[in-house]
């Protein structure tokens, strides 16, 4: 029996045996997660909807928002680090306090990079 050679883009169906989709979830990256396929990485953020459909009141349902498409995993982690840092609400009394907060987020992402050895 000959195998049928498929043409075109790979299947996006995650349940298909030919699918090349891999999902990467890590507690350090929450509320973000990554979908990897043969074309690259897709960064997705889970957010709570603040607007309702057609002018109605928001239900507070969790939705997935695509942040971007990337070819390198390092770029994905940089965007996650920036996203987590700027999601932090608050005021900083000194520049040192601001830099310390950034270093904490940056160190967490560097630990992930060391685990992956990129």
N, CA, C and O atoms as CSV, one atom per row, in Angstrom:
chain,resi,resn,atom,element,x,y,z
A,1,UNK,N,N,0.845,-1.170,0.000
A,1,UNK,CA,C,0.000,0.000,0.000
A,1,UNK,C,C,0.899,1.245,0.000
A,1,UNK,O,O,1.810,1.343,0.822
A,2,UNK,N,N,0.660,2.168,-0.886
A,2,UNK,CA,C,1.464,3.376,-0.951
A,2,UNK,C,C,0.876,4.446,-0.047
A,2,UNK,O,O,-0.338,4.582,0.101
A,3,UNK,N,N,1.785,5.195,0.547
A,3,UNK,CA,C,1.355,6.279,1.428
A,3,UNK,C,C,1.068,7.519,0.590
A,3,UNK,O,O,1.843,7.871,-0.299
A,4,UNK,N,N,-0.044,8.172,0.880
A,4,UNK,CA,C,-0.424,9.373,0.152
A,4,UNK,C,C,0.401,10.539,0.684
A,4,UNK,O,O,0.395,10.832,1.879
A,5,UNK,N,N,1.107,11.196,-0.227
A,5,UNK,CA,C,1.907,12.351,0.161
A,5,UNK,C,C,1.020,13.590,0.132
A,5,UNK,O,O,0.423,13.915,-0.895
A,6,UNK,N,N,0.941,14.276,1.268
A,6,UNK,CA,C,0.097,15.466,1.366
A,6,UNK,C,C,0.864,16.688,0.903
A,6,UNK,O,O,2.073,16.802,1.104
A,7,UNK,N,N,0.135,17.596,0.281
A,7,UNK,CA,C,0.733,18.853,-0.146
A,7,UNK,C,C,0.147,19.990,0.665
A,7,UNK,O,O,-0.908,19.852,1.284
A,8,UNK,N,N,0.849,21.122,0.654
A,8,UNK,CA,C,0.334,22.304,1.330
A,8,UNK,C,C,0.825,22.407,2.758
A,8,UNK,O,O,1.758,21.715,3.165
A,9,UNK,N,N,0.181,23.281,3.511
A,9,UNK,CA,C,0.566,23.538,4.897
A,9,UNK,C,C,0.195,22.359,5.779
A,9,UNK,O,O,-0.751,21.631,5.480
A,10,UNK,N,N,0.944,22.164,6.880
A,10,UNK,CA,C,0.600,21.075,7.790
A,10,UNK,C,C,-0.728,21.325,8.498
A,10,UNK,O,O,-1.187,22.462,8.613
A,11,UNK,N,N,-1.322,20.253,8.961
A,11,UNK,CA,C,-2.621,20.323,9.618
A,11,UNK,C,C,-2.527,21.081,10.934
A,11,UNK,O,O,-1.572,20.901,11.690
A,12,UNK,N,N,-3.516,21.929,11.210
A,12,UNK,CA,C,-3.581,22.639,12.488
A,12,UNK,C,C,-4.447,21.884,13.485
A,12,UNK,O,O,-4.570,22.296,14.639
A,13,UNK,N,N,-5.048,20.783,13.047
A,13,UNK,CA,C,-5.885,19.978,13.927
A,13,UNK,C,C,-5.004,19.280,14.945
A,13,UNK,O,O,-4.182,18.439,14.585
A,14,UNK,N,N,-5.172,19.626,16.224
A,14,UNK,CA,C,-4.322,19.081,17.284
A,14,UNK,C,C,-4.554,17.593,17.498
A,14,UNK,O,O,-3.682,16.912,18.038
A,15,UNK,N,N,-5.706,17.069,17.090
A,15,UNK,CA,C,-6.023,15.664,17.290
A,15,UNK,C,C,-5.584,14.793,16.120
A,15,UNK,O,O,-5.648,13.567,16.207
A,16,UNK,N,N,-5.145,15.404,15.039
A,16,UNK,CA,C,-4.710,14.660,13.871
A,16,UNK,C,C,-3.378,13.973,14.153
A,16,UNK,O,O,-2.521,14.558,14.816
A,17,UNK,N,N,-3.175,12.728,13.659
A,17,UNK,CA,C,-1.899,12.053,13.889
A,17,UNK,C,C,-0.730,12.732,13.180
A,17,UNK,O,O,0.421,12.548,13.577
A,18,UNK,N,N,-1.010,13.516,12.132
A,18,UNK,CA,C,0.039,14.218,11.398
A,18,UNK,C,C,0.317,15.608,11.961
A,18,UNK,O,O,1.182,16.320,11.451
A,19,UNK,N,N,-0.400,15.996,12.997
A,19,UNK,CA,C,-0.252,17.323,13.567
A,19,UNK,C,C,1.115,17.476,14.224
A,19,UNK,O,O,1.630,16.543,14.840
A,20,UNK,N,N,1.693,18.664,14.084
A,20,UNK,CA,C,2.993,18.927,14.689
A,20,UNK,C,C,2.880,19.970,15.802
A,20,UNK,O,O,3.854,20.654,16.116
A,21,UNK,N,N,1.698,20.090,16.395
A,21,UNK,CA,C,1.457,21.101,17.423
A,21,UNK,C,C,1.908,20.580,18.782
A,21,UNK,O,O,1.603,19.449,19.161
A,22,UNK,N,N,2.639,21.421,19.509
A,22,UNK,CA,C,3.094,21.116,20.863
A,22,UNK,C,C,2.744,22.327,21.724
A,22,UNK,O,O,3.003,23.464,21.328
A,23,UNK,N,N,2.158,22.092,22.897
A,23,UNK,CA,C,1.776,23.194,23.785
A,23,UNK,C,C,2.713,23.205,24.984
A,23,UNK,O,O,2.947,22.167,25.604
A,24,UNK,N,N,3.251,24.378,25.311
A,24,UNK,CA,C,4.196,24.540,26.414
A,24,UNK,C,C,3.550,25.438,27.467
A,24,UNK,O,O,3.303,26.619,27.226
A,25,UNK,N,N,3.284,24.862,28.632
A,25,UNK,CA,C,2.709,25.620,29.756
A,25,UNK,C,C,3.675,25.514,30.932
A,25,UNK,O,O,4.166,24.428,31.243
A,26,UNK,N,N,3.943,26.631,31.578
A,26,UNK,CA,C,4.829,26.651,32.730
A,26,UNK,C,C,4.256,27.641,33.738
A,26,UNK,O,O,3.837,28.732,33.351
A,27,UNK,N,N,4.228,27.282,35.033
A,27,UNK,CA,C,3.685,28.198,36.039
A,27,UNK,C,C,4.422,29.540,36.091
A,27,UNK,O,O,3.826,30.554,36.456
A,28,UNK,N,N,5.709,29.560,35.732
A,28,UNK,CA,C,6.457,30.820,35.735
A,28,UNK,C,C,6.001,31.757,34.616
A,28,UNK,O,O,6.217,32.967,34.691
A,29,UNK,N,N,5.375,31.202,33.583
A,29,UNK,CA,C,4.955,32.017,32.444
A,29,UNK,C,C,3.501,32.463,32.537
A,29,UNK,O,O,3.062,33.259,31.707
A,30,UNK,N,N,2.742,31.983,33.512
A,30,UNK,CA,C,1.319,32.325,33.610
A,30,UNK,C,C,1.130,33.829,33.576
A,30,UNK,O,O,1.912,34.518,34.231
A,31,UNK,N,N,0.199,34.380,32.898
A,31,UNK,CA,C,-0.942,33.845,32.163
A,31,UNK,C,C,-0.645,33.529,30.704
A,31,UNK,O,O,-1.575,33.399,29.909
A,32,UNK,N,N,0.626,33.401,30.332
A,32,UNK,CA,C,1.012,33.113,28.956
A,32,UNK,C,C,1.259,31.618,28.779
A,32,UNK,O,O,1.581,30.914,29.736
A,33,UNK,N,N,1.105,31.146,27.556
A,33,UNK,CA,C,1.582,29.818,27.177
A,33,UNK,C,C,1.952,29.841,25.706
A,33,UNK,O,O,1.591,30.767,24.980
A,34,UNK,N,N,2.679,28.808,25.264
A,34,UNK,CA,C,3.251,28.795,23.925
A,34,UNK,C,C,2.728,27.585,23.157
A,34,UNK,O,O,2.655,26.481,23.696
A,35,UNK,N,N,2.365,27.803,21.897
A,35,UNK,CA,C,2.045,26.710,20.980
A,35,UNK,C,C,3.171,26.642,19.964
A,35,UNK,O,O,3.476,27.630,19.295
A,36,UNK,N,N,3.787,25.473,19.850
A,36,UNK,CA,C,4.876,25.293,18.888
A,36,UNK,C,C,4.386,24.396,17.775
A,36,UNK,O,O,3.781,23.353,18.025
A,37,UNK,N,N,4.647,24.803,16.549
A,37,UNK,CA,C,4.345,23.946,15.408
A,37,UNK,C,C,5.531,23.983,14.449
A,37,UNK,O,O,6.577,24.543,14.779
A,38,UNK,N,N,5.377,23.402,13.288
A,38,UNK,CA,C,6.501,23.317,12.355
A,38,UNK,C,C,6.912,24.670,11.795
A,38,UNK,O,O,8.008,24.796,11.250
A,39,UNK,N,N,6.068,25.677,11.914
A,39,UNK,CA,C,6.382,27.007,11.388
A,39,UNK,C,C,7.015,27.932,12.402
A,39,UNK,O,O,7.630,28.924,12.013
A,40,UNK,N,N,6.890,27.647,13.696
A,40,UNK,CA,C,7.452,28.520,14.717
A,40,UNK,C,C,6.678,28.432,16.014
A,40,UNK,O,O,6.072,27.408,16.329
A,41,UNK,N,N,6.707,29.529,16.767
A,41,UNK,CA,C,6.075,29.595,18.081
A,41,UNK,C,C,4.981,30.658,18.075
A,41,UNK,O,O,5.150,31.734,17.503
A,42,UNK,N,N,3.863,30.345,18.717
A,42,UNK,CA,C,2.767,31.294,18.877
A,42,UNK,C,C,2.602,31.552,20.365
A,42,UNK,O,O,2.380,30.620,21.137
A,43,UNK,N,N,2.709,32.813,20.773
A,43,UNK,CA,C,2.540,33.177,22.178
A,43,UNK,C,C,1.089,33.579,22.411
A,43,UNK,O,O,0.549,34.437,21.713
A,44,UNK,N,N,0.461,32.940,23.414
A,44,UNK,CA,C,-0.947,33.179,23.714
A,44,UNK,C,C,-1.078,33.600,25.173
A,44,UNK,O,O,-0.424,33.044,26.055
A,45,UNK,N,N,-1.927,34.582,25.411
A,45,UNK,CA,C,-2.175,35.079,26.759
A,45,UNK,C,C,-3.630,34.814,27.126
A,45,UNK,O,O,-4.537,35.073,26.336
A,46,UNK,N,N,-3.842,34.294,28.333
A,46,UNK,CA,C,-5.205,34.092,28.838
A,46,UNK,C,C,-5.610,35.351,29.595
A,46,UNK,O,O,-4.956,35.739,30.563
A,47,UNK,N,N,-6.683,35.983,29.154
A,47,UNK,CA,C,-7.162,37.212,29.787
A,47,UNK,C,C,-8.652,37.086,30.085
A,47,UNK,O,O,-9.353,36.284,29.468
A,48,UNK,N,N,-9.124,37.878,31.025
A,48,UNK,CA,C,-10.548,37.923,31.350
A,48,UNK,C,C,-11.178,39.037,30.522
A,48,UNK,O,O,-10.709,40.175,30.534
A,49,UNK,N,N,-12.241,38.700,29.805
A,49,UNK,CA,C,-12.872,39.682,28.922
A,49,UNK,C,C,-13.460,40.829,29.738
A,49,UNK,O,O,-14.087,40.624,30.778
A,50,UNK,N,N,-13.241,42.030,29.239
A,50,UNK,CA,C,-13.750,43.221,29.920
A,50,UNK,C,C,-14.844,43.907,29.115
A,50,UNK,O,O,-15.457,44.869,29.578
A,51,UNK,N,N,-15.086,43.404,27.898
A,51,UNK,CA,C,-16.122,43.985,27.055
A,51,UNK,C,C,-17.100,42.901,26.660
A,51,UNK,O,O,-16.712,41.763,26.399
A,52,UNK,N,N,-18.347,43.254,26.620
A,52,UNK,CA,C,-19.374,42.323,26.187
A,52,UNK,C,C,-19.588,42.410,24.690
A,52,UNK,O,O,-19.109,43.339,24.040
A,53,UNK,N,N,-20.301,41.453,24.150
A,53,UNK,CA,C,-20.591,41.435,22.724
A,53,UNK,C,C,-21.775,42.338,22.421
A,53,UNK,O,O,-22.779,42.295,23.132
A,54,UNK,N,N,-21.677,43.147,21.388
A,54,UNK,CA,C,-22.753,44.027,20.900
A,54,UNK,C,C,-23.276,44.965,21.989
A,54,UNK,O,O,-24.484,45.173,22.099
A,55,UNK,N,N,-22.373,45.530,22.791
A,55,UNK,CA,C,-22.750,46.516,23.782
A,55,UNK,C,C,-23.290,45.950,25.076
A,55,UNK,O,O,-23.686,46.706,25.963
A,56,UNK,N,N,-23.314,44.630,25.201
A,56,UNK,CA,C,-23.798,44.032,26.439
A,56,UNK,C,C,-22.731,44.086,27.514
A,56,UNK,O,O,-21.575,44.412,27.245
A,57,UNK,N,N,-23.130,43.765,28.730
A,57,UNK,CA,C,-22.209,43.767,29.857
A,57,UNK,C,C,-21.248,42.572,29.755
A,57,UNK,O,O,-21.633,41.501,29.285
A,58,UNK,N,N,-20.011,42.760,30.194
A,58,UNK,CA,C,-19.012,41.692,30.137
A,58,UNK,C,C,-19.375,40.574,31.110
A,58,UNK,O,O,-19.886,40.821,32.202
A,59,UNK,N,N,-19.098,39.339,30.690
A,59,UNK,CA,C,-19.405,38.183,31.534
A,59,UNK,C,C,-18.222,37.771,32.387
A,59,UNK,O,O,-18.375,36.969,33.309
A,60,UNK,N,N,-17.048,38.303,32.096
A,60,UNK,CA,C,-15.851,37.930,32.857
A,60,UNK,C,C,-15.303,36.583,32.451
A,60,UNK,O,O,-14.621,35.925,33.237
A,61,UNK,N,N,-15.591,36.165,31.234
A,61,UNK,CA,C,-15.139,34.876,30.714
A,61,UNK,C,C,-13.660,34.960,30.336
A,61,UNK,O,O,-13.205,35.979,29.817
A,62,UNK,N,N,-12.914,33.889,30.594
A,62,UNK,CA,C,-11.502,33.842,30.221
A,62,UNK,C,C,-11.393,33.530,28.729
A,62,UNK,O,O,-11.973,32.561,28.240
A,63,UNK,N,N,-10.638,34.370,28.016
A,63,UNK,CA,C,-10.435,34.182,26.580
A,63,UNK,C,C,-8.941,34.117,26.293
A,63,UNK,O,O,-8.124,34.570,27.094
A,64,UNK,N,N,-8.598,33.555,25.151
A,64,UNK,CA,C,-7.198,33.461,24.737
A,64,UNK,C,C,-6.918,34.510,23.678
A,64,UNK,O,O,-7.640,34.619,22.687
A,65,UNK,N,N,-5.856,35.284,23.899
A,65,UNK,CA,C,-5.481,36.362,22.991
A,65,UNK,C,C,-4.106,36.045,22.410
A,65,UNK,O,O,-3.152,35.841,23.161
A,66,UNK,N,N,-3.995,36.002,21.098
A,66,UNK,CA,C,-2.702,35.760,20.466
A,66,UNK,C,C,-1.861,37.021,20.574
A,66,UNK,O,O,-2.265,38.090,20.117
A,67,UNK,N,N,-0.683,36.887,21.186
A,67,UNK,CA,C,0.219,38.020,21.366
A,67,UNK,C,C,1.088,38.201,20.133
A,67,UNK,O,O,1.292,39.326,19.675
A,68,UNK,N,N,1.608,37.089,19.587
A,68,UNK,CA,C,2.450,37.192,18.410
A,68,UNK,C,C,2.965,35.843,17.952
A,68,UNK,O,O,2.771,34.817,18.603
A,69,UNK,N,N,3.639,35.884,16.790
A,69,UNK,CA,C,4.230,34.703,16.185
A,69,UNK,C,C,5.740,34.912,16.120
A,69,UNK,O,O,6.199,35.970,15.690
A,70,UNK,N,N,6.514,33.916,16.542
A,70,UNK,CA,C,7.964,34.063,16.654
A,70,UNK,C,C,8.673,32.847,16.072
A,70,UNK,O,O,8.133,31.741,16.065
A,71,UNK,N,N,9.895,33.071,15.584
A,71,UNK,CA,C,10.675,31.970,15.035
A,71,UNK,C,C,11.660,31.411,16.049
A,71,UNK,O,O,12.103,30.271,15.909
A,72,UNK,N,N,12.013,32.196,17.074
A,72,UNK,CA,C,12.968,31.748,18.091
A,72,UNK,C,C,12.326,31.744,19.469
A,72,UNK,O,O,11.563,32.644,19.820
A,73,UNK,N,N,12.654,30.702,20.251
A,73,UNK,CA,C,12.086,30.572,21.584
A,73,UNK,C,C,12.584,31.673,22.521
A,73,UNK,O,O,11.859,32.088,23.425
A,74,UNK,N,N,13.829,32.155,22.311
A,74,UNK,CA,C,14.346,33.242,23.143
A,74,UNK,C,C,13.483,34.493,23.009
A,74,UNK,O,O,13.238,35.188,23.995
A,75,UNK,N,N,13.024,34.778,21.800
A,75,UNK,CA,C,12.182,35.957,21.583
A,75,UNK,C,C,10.849,35.823,22.299
A,75,UNK,O,O,10.312,36.802,22.817
A,76,UNK,N,N,10.315,34.604,22.327
A,76,UNK,CA,C,9.067,34.362,23.050
A,76,UNK,C,C,9.254,34.680,24.526
A,76,UNK,O,O,8.425,35.362,25.128
A,77,UNK,N,N,10.348,34.185,25.112
A,77,UNK,CA,C,10.591,34.407,26.538
A,77,UNK,C,C,10.846,35.874,26.855
A,77,UNK,O,O,10.463,36.340,27.928
A,78,UNK,N,N,11.480,36.610,25.955
A,78,UNK,CA,C,11.671,38.050,26.176
A,78,UNK,C,C,10.332,38.780,26.237
A,78,UNK,O,O,10.126,39.645,27.088
A,79,UNK,N,N,9.430,38.426,25.334
A,79,UNK,CA,C,8.117,39.062,25.320
A,79,UNK,C,C,7.328,38.691,26.576
A,79,UNK,O,O,6.620,39.530,27.134
A,80,UNK,N,N,7.447,37.442,27.023
A,80,UNK,CA,C,6.779,37.022,28.256
A,80,UNK,C,C,7.321,37.823,29.434
A,80,UNK,O,O,6.549,38.285,30.274
A,81,UNK,N,N,8.642,37.991,29.503
A,81,UNK,CA,C,9.248,38.748,30.607
A,81,UNK,C,C,8.736,40.179,30.613
A,81,UNK,O,O,8.369,40.707,31.663
A,82,UNK,N,N,8.712,40.808,29.444
A,82,UNK,CA,C,8.207,42.182,29.361
A,82,UNK,C,C,6.734,42.250,29.744
A,82,UNK,O,O,6.312,43.153,30.466
A,83,UNK,N,N,5.959,41.289,29.253
A,83,UNK,CA,C,4.525,41.270,29.554
A,83,UNK,C,C,4.246,41.096,31.031
A,83,UNK,O,O,3.366,41.762,31.575
A,84,UNK,N,N,4.983,40.209,31.693
A,84,UNK,CA,C,4.788,39.995,33.124
A,84,UNK,C,C,5.223,41.221,33.918
A,84,UNK,O,O,4.593,41.567,34.918
A,85,UNK,N,N,6.287,41.875,33.485
A,85,UNK,CA,C,6.777,43.052,34.201
A,85,UNK,C,C,5.779,44.201,34.106
A,85,UNK,O,O,5.485,44.847,35.111
A,86,UNK,N,N,5.260,44.460,32.916
A,86,UNK,CA,C,4.372,45.604,32.742
A,86,UNK,C,C,2.960,45.334,33.231
A,86,UNK,O,O,2.173,46.272,33.357
A,87,UNK,N,N,2.611,44.078,33.511
A,87,UNK,CA,C,1.310,43.763,34.106
A,87,UNK,C,C,1.292,44.112,35.586
A,87,UNK,O,O,0.223,44.273,36.176
A,88,UNK,N,N,2.486,44.230,36.195
A,88,UNK,CA,C,2.572,44.538,37.617
A,88,UNK,C,C,2.089,45.965,37.859
A,88,UNK,O,O,2.654,46.923,37.332
A,89,UNK,N,N,1.051,46.088,38.654
A,89,UNK,CA,C,0.519,47.405,38.971
A,89,UNK,C,C,1.254,47.955,40.192
A,89,UNK,O,O,1.656,47.193,41.072
A,90,UNK,N,N,1.424,49.228,40.244
A,90,UNK,CA,C,2.035,49.821,41.417
A,90,UNK,C,C,2.943,50.978,41.072
A,90,UNK,O,O,3.236,51.253,39.909
A,91,UNK,N,N,3.371,51.635,42.109
A,91,UNK,CA,C,4.290,52.754,41.954
A,91,UNK,C,C,5.623,52.373,42.555
A,91,UNK,O,O,5.697,51.576,43.491
A,92,UNK,N,N,6.658,52.941,42.016
A,92,UNK,CA,C,8.004,52.715,42.521
A,92,UNK,C,C,8.511,54.015,43.121
A,92,UNK,O,O,8.434,55.073,42.495
A,93,UNK,N,N,9.025,53.928,44.326
A,93,UNK,CA,C,9.513,55.114,45.031
A,93,UNK,C,C,10.884,55.542,44.529
A,93,UNK,O,O,11.210,56.728,44.538
A,94,UNK,N,N,11.689,54.572,44.088
A,94,UNK,CA,C,13.046,54.893,43.618
A,94,UNK,C,C,13.336,54.129,42.337
A,94,UNK,O,O,12.652,53.161,42.004
A,95,UNK,N,N,14.348,54.576,41.634
A,95,UNK,CA,C,14.791,53.882,40.434
A,95,UNK,C,C,15.328,52.501,40.802
A,95,UNK,O,O,15.146,51.542,40.053
A,96,UNK,N,N,15.980,52.403,41.935
A,96,UNK,CA,C,16.523,51.124,42.384
A,96,UNK,C,C,15.406,50.099,42.589
A,96,UNK,O,O,15.564,48.930,42.236
A,97,UNK,N,N,14.300,50.525,43.149
A,97,UNK,CA,C,13.156,49.634,43.363
A,97,UNK,C,C,12.600,49.147,42.020
A,97,UNK,O,O,12.233,47.980,41.884
A,98,UNK,N,N,12.540,50.035,41.039
A,98,UNK,CA,C,12.077,49.696,39.694
A,98,UNK,C,C,13.007,48.665,39.054
A,98,UNK,O,O,12.548,47.674,38.486
A,99,UNK,N,N,14.308,48.904,39.148
A,99,UNK,CA,C,15.301,47.996,38.561
A,99,UNK,C,C,15.275,46.641,39.258
A,99,UNK,O,O,15.413,45.608,38.602
A,100,UNK,N,N,15.099,46.630,40.581
A,100,UNK,CA,C,15.012,45.363,41.316
A,100,UNK,C,C,13.802,44.546,40.860
A,100,UNK,O,O,13.897,43.327,40.718
A,101,UNK,N,N,12.675,45.206,40.632
A,101,UNK,CA,C,11.474,44.504,40.160
A,101,UNK,C,C,11.710,43.915,38.773
A,101,UNK,O,O,11.301,42.786,38.502
A,102,UNK,N,N,12.368,44.673,37.891
A,102,UNK,CA,C,12.682,44.175,36.552
A,102,UNK,C,C,13.652,43.003,36.637
A,102,UNK,O,O,13.477,42.011,35.930
A,103,UNK,N,N,14.671,43.099,37.490
A,103,UNK,CA,C,15.649,42.016,37.640
A,103,UNK,C,C,14.997,40.723,38.115
A,103,UNK,O,O,15.408,39.636,37.710
A,104,UNK,N,N,13.983,40.834,38.971
A,104,UNK,CA,C,13.294,39.639,39.467
A,104,UNK,C,C,12.592,38.900,38.326
A,104,UNK,O,O,12.670,37.675,38.236
A,105,UNK,N,N,11.912,39.639,37.465
A,105,UNK,CA,C,11.238,39.026,36.328
A,105,UNK,C,C,12.262,38.472,35.344
A,105,UNK,O,O,12.097,37.369,34.822
A,106,UNK,N,N,13.305,39.231,35.096
A,106,UNK,CA,C,14.345,38.827,34.156
A,106,UNK,C,C,15.059,37.555,34.632
A,106,UNK,O,O,15.369,36.679,33.825
A,107,UNK,N,N,15.315,37.457,35.930
A,107,UNK,CA,C,15.972,36.278,36.488
A,107,UNK,C,C,15.102,35.035,36.304
A,107,UNK,O,O,15.619,33.963,35.990
A,108,UNK,N,N,13.800,35.166,36.494
A,108,UNK,CA,C,12.888,34.043,36.285
A,108,UNK,C,C,12.937,33.534,34.851
A,108,UNK,O,O,12.933,32.325,34.619
A,109,UNK,N,N,12.983,34.449,33.891
A,109,UNK,CA,C,13.048,34.044,32.490
A,109,UNK,C,C,14.418,33.451,32.145
A,109,UNK,O,O,14.502,32.527,31.336
A,110,UNK,N,N,15.491,33.972,32.749
A,110,UNK,CA,C,16.817,33.405,32.509
A,110,UNK,C,C,16.909,31.982,33.049
A,110,UNK,O,O,17.578,31.135,32.457
A,111,UNK,N,N,16.242,31.715,34.170
A,111,UNK,CA,C,16.209,30.350,34.703
A,111,UNK,C,C,15.526,29.411,33.720
A,111,UNK,O,O,15.966,28.276,33.539
A,112,UNK,N,N,14.464,29.872,33.091
A,112,UNK,CA,C,13.804,29.047,32.080
A,112,UNK,C,C,14.722,28.783,30.898
A,112,UNK,O,O,14.763,27.668,30.378
A,113,UNK,N,N,15.459,29.804,30.470
A,113,UNK,CA,C,16.388,29.634,29.355
A,113,UNK,C,C,17.492,28.647,29.696
A,113,UNK,O,O,17.903,27.862,28.841
A,114,UNK,N,N,17.978,28.673,30.933
A,114,UNK,CA,C,19.025,27.736,31.335
A,114,UNK,C,C,18.503,26.304,31.360
A,114,UNK,O,O,19.227,25.371,31.014
A,115,UNK,N,N,17.246,26.127,31.769
A,115,UNK,CA,C,16.647,24.793,31.762
A,115,UNK,C,C,16.573,24.230,30.349
A,115,UNK,O,O,16.818,23.047,30.115
A,116,UNK,N,N,16.225,25.118,29.406
A,116,UNK,CA,C,16.072,24.687,28.026
A,116,UNK,C,C,17.426,24.619,27.338
A,116,UNK,O,O,17.559,23.955,26.310
A,117,UNK,N,N,18.420,25.282,27.877
A,117,UNK,CA,C,19.783,25.348,27.331
A,117,UNK,C,C,19.793,25.899,25.910
A,117,UNK,O,O,20.306,25.276,24.981
A,118,UNK,N,N,19.214,27.080,25.774
A,118,UNK,CA,C,19.211,27.744,24.461
A,118,UNK,C,C,20.351,28.727,24.430
A,118,UNK,O,O,20.553,29.408,23.425
